[in-house]
Amino acid sequence: MSSRNPRKPDLFAVLLLVVAVGMTVTLAYQVNVFYGGDRVPIASQTPAGRIGG
């Protein structure tokens, strides 16, 4: 009589999978922001203020 237990997933493999998915999503988001159609306005000048203290 052999009782078969379901095989537990390798935790290191699960960690690698989660990291890979996270990096892919982050990279896709960055590419979408950089090359996307909607440009985010970036200030060309900073407001005039006191320099020094």
C-alpha positions, 0 to 999 in steps of 0.5 A: 500500500503506497499512499501518494501525496501530491507533489509540493511545488519547489519554492525556489521555482515559484519564487523565480516565476513570481520574479520573472512575471513581476519584471515582465510586467514592470518592463512592459509598463515602462515601455508603454509609458515611454513609447505610449501615445499619451505623452506626459508633460514634463516641466522644461523650467523649474519655478523661480525661487530663492537659491541658497539659504 
